[in-house]
Structures are given as structure tokens and as C-alpha cells.
Amino acid sequence: MRRRKFVQLASLLPTGVLLNNSNVQAKSVDADNEINPVVISTWAPNVKANAAAWQVLVKGGTALDAVHQGVMVPEADPNDQSVGYGGLPDRDGRVTLDACIMDHQYNIGSVMYLEHIKHAITVARLVMEKTPHVQLVGEGALRLALENGMKKENLLTEASEKAWKEWLKTSQYSPMTTVENLLERIKNNHDTIGMLALDKHGNLSGACTTSGMAYKMQGRVGDSPIIGAGLFVDNEVGAATATGVGEEVVRICGSHTVVEYMRHGYSPADACKEAVKRLIKARGEATARKLQIGFIAMNKKGETGCYSLTGSFTMALRNVAGEKVIDAPSLL
């Protein structure tokens, strides 16, 4: 294999060092002007998901295939109680999943309130590639999965069922107790996975998948399956995804907002910061202090960044320089 000369570009925010800095420029260009791949995802534990996506990218695969394969890792992990199999149920004990996927050509697919299928992201891609629609919900999404050879299974694990029954003892059947305790829960775990990738052809794609807010009201849908809220990709500009209390991300069309700031010249980190500032303005600081919201973003150059509302948020990054976990700065 002939040797290639790589030029690595890196930049730090003036207020931090690399591991505490959300603005990591991960662009690399080889001698043939190919872009070296980059993948980022929400939360430190998702380095495992990044590793799966990275294997697709380094073999020359597309960003779309990379994010698809990457987020399937936590979807199949019973110990991840915020995504897929083992996800915490709604207040009636039903595990319902939301997911969406978007490629570099504005192709999109989404599923909401999907039961009995572990890999919601695969069903979202089926919506994108095998139907004339962009969103399917509930029974319709399940039927599409079954018609394409996917199997029904029980997604409620023993551990998640136990946690739900403990919640019932003191919750008075109110999902508001989940909102009030979300920050405490995230300190010991994480919430949802959003993933963005840039492939060697310079194309971006993204995926987002979740079991949603624990103990939510039946039928609740957050930001994760909504294009423009939980995820948005514009191949001319960049991509963004979100995590946290989905109702608040939807309120400001969060991921689309981040991408639009990048369109106007903001770095990925600063674009995420501006979206957080917009949320604080919309909700007021007192309310915002009770919430957890995090954004991650990547532009066409492979530069990445993140920002959060109230802390306790990390971004996992994998590029030619290796793997790192970045603590996102916060405004509150």
C-alpha cells in the first residue's frame, strides 16, 4: 500500500484544553484530497458505537451505513436503559422506541412509538428506502418491520421491569417525576444516542435512536425521531443531533437551528452554544436550570463541537487521530 501524507488540522477554544474543549477540528486530507472519516456521538459510553461506525468508515463505507451500524450497538445492549432492548418503559410498562436517519441527499426515515423490534433504526431506514413516506408510527411501523423479516421480541428486561415497578411505588403514576429526576438519572447513566459521520467522500449522515423518556405517558414522542429537532443533516453545511428532554429540543427545532448557525459561519461548538442560548431565552433561566439538553455538531470540514445546557454531558469522537471523550461546556 502506497504511503499517504496526512495533514492534521487542530484548533482549541481559547478557554480550555483538548479534553475539556468541545470544538475539535478533526479534518484530515490525504494526498488524493480524500477526506479522512470522522464519527461523533452523544455520551461517553457510546465510544463502543463509534468503534462499530469507524469500522465501516475505514473500509470506505458510507456515512449512512456507518451511523446505521453504529447506533445498533446500544440498541442491542440490555444494560443501556435509554435505547432499544432494555430501555425503560412508559408508565404502563411498555417499551416504545423512536428513531430517525438522514443521509447527504435529504433522504429521511423515521419511526415513532414502535414496539417489539430491537433495532428501530433499521425500521427507520426501511421507511426511508422502501416506502413513499418519511414517518411511520406504532402498528404501521411494526408491520413494515415484520414484512421485511424482522422478528418480534420482548424488549422489557428484568432490570428495566424492576426499575419501573420501583418507580410505580412513589410516582403516583405521574411522568413528571421522571422530568424532575432526569438530571440525577443521567449522572449515573446517559440518555439516547445521536450519531453523526463524515465519510471519505465528504458526505455526511446522521442517526438518532431512543426508548424515550422513562415512564412517559402512553404515546409520548420526543425529539429523537423528528427530523429538524433531534437530527438534521445538510451536506453543504453540516449536521447536528441532540439529547436530553426532547420536548425542549422540539420547542426550538434544535438540530436544524444548530445547522443554520453553521450555515452563517459559526463553528460547530458555537452553533451548539447559540441553540442552547435560544432555549434559555425561550424558557427562562429558572426553568432551564431544571433541564438537561445537549447538542453535538459537525461541519463539512470534519470540525466538531458540542455544548450543553446544565452540564453532565459528553461527546464521543473517533477520527484518524484516535478516540477521545470530550466534556461539553455548559451555560448554566
C-alpha positions, 0 to 999 in steps of 0.5 A, spaced: 500 500 500 502 506 497 504 511 503 499 517 504 501 524 507 496 526 512 495 533 514 492 534 521 488 540 522 487 542 530 484 548 533 482 549 541 477 554 544 481 559 547 478 557 554 480 550 555 484 544 553 483 538 548 479 534 553 475 539 556 474 543 549 468 541 545 470 544 538 475 539 535 477 540 528 478 533 526 479 534 518 484 530 515 486 530 507 490 525 504 494 526 498 488 524 493 484 530 497 480 524 500 477 526 506 479 522 512 472 519 516 470 522 522 464 519 527 461 523 533 456 521 538 452 523 544 455 520 551 461 517 553 459 510 553 457 510 546 465 510 544 463 502 543 458 505 537 463 509 534 468 503 534 462 499 530 461 506 525 469 507 524 469 500 522 465 501 516 468 508 515 475 505 514 473 500 509 470 506 505 463 505 507 458 510 507 456 515 512 449 512 512 451 505 513 456 507 518 451 511 523 446 505 521 451 500 524 453 504 529 447 506 533 445 498 533 450 497 538 446 500 544 440 498 541 442 491 542 445 492 549 440 490 555 444 494 560 443 501 556 436 503 559 435 509 554 435 505 547 432 499 544 432 492 548 432 494 555 430 501 555 425 503 560 418 503 559 412 508 559 408 508 565 404 502 563 410 498 562 411 498 555 417 499 551 416 504 545 422 506 541 423 512 536 428 513 531 430 517 525 436 517 519 438 522 514 443 521 509 447 527 504 441 527 499 435 529 504 433 522 504 429 521 511 426 515 515 423 515 521 419 511 526 415 513 532 412 509 538 414 502 535 414 496 539 417 489 539 423 490 534 430 491 537 433 495 532 428 501 530 433 504 526 433 499 521 425 500 521 427 507 520 431 506 514 426 501 511 421 507 511 426 511 508 428 506 502 422 502 501 416 506 502 413 513 499 413 516 506 418 519 511 414 517 518 411 511 520 408 510 527 406 504 532 402 498 528 404 501 521 411 501 523 411 494 526 408 491 520 413 494 515 418 491 520 415 484 520 414 484 512 421 485 511 423 479 516 424 482 522 422 478 528 418 480 534 421 480 541 420 482 548 424 488 549 422 489 557 428 486 561 428 484 568 432 490 570 428 495 566 421 491 569 424 492 576 426 499 575 419 501 573 415 497 578 420 501 583 418 507 580 410 505 580 411 505 588 412 513 589 410 516 582 403 516 583 403 514 576 405 521 574 411 522 568 413 528 571 417 525 576 421 522 571 422 530 568 424 532 575 429 526 576 432 526 569 438 530 571 440 525 577 438 519 572 443 521 567 449 522 572 449 515 573 447 513 566 446 517 559 440 518 555 439 516 547 444 516 542 445 521 536 450 519 531 453 523 526 459 521 520 463 524 515 465 519 510 471 519 505 467 522 500 465 528 504 458 526 505 455 526 511 449 522 515 446 522 521 442 517 526 438 518 532 435 512 536 431 512 543 426 508 548 424 515 550 423 518 556 422 513 562 415 512 564 412 517 559 405 517 558 402 512 553 404 515 546 409 520 548 414 522 542 420 526 543 425 529 539 429 523 537 425 521 531 423 528 528 427 530 523 429 538 524 429 537 532 433 531 534 437 530 527 438 534 521 443 533 516 445 538 510 451 536 506 453 543 504 453 545 511 453 540 516 449 536 521 447 536 528 443 531 533 441 532 540 439 529 547 436 530 553 428 532 554 426 532 547 420 536 548 425 542 549 429 540 543 422 540 539 420 547 542 426 550 538 427 545 532 434 544 535 438 540 530 436 544 524 437 551 528 444 548 530 445 547 522 443 554 520 448 557 525 453 553 521 450 555 515 452 563 517 459 561 519 459 559 526 463 553 528 460 547 530 461 548 538 458 555 537 452 553 533 451 548 539 452 554 544 447 559 540 441 553 540 442 552 547 442 560 548 435 560 544 432 555 549 434 559 555 431 565 552 425 561 550 424 558 557 427 562 562 433 561 566 429 558 572 426 553 568 432 551 564 436 550 570 431 544 571 433 541 564 438 537 561 439 538 553 445 537 549 447 538 542 453 535 538 455 538 531 459 537 525 461 541 519 463 539 512 470 540 514 470 534 519 470 540 525 466 538 531 463 541 537 458 540 542 455 544 548 450 543 553 445 546 557 446 544 565 452 540 564 453 532 565 454 531 558 459 528 553 461 527 546 464 521 543 469 522 537 473 517 533 477 520 527 484 518 524 487 521 530 484 516 535 478 516 540 477 521 545 471 523 550 470 530 550 466 534 556 461 539 553 461 546 556 455 548 559 451 555 560 448 554 566 
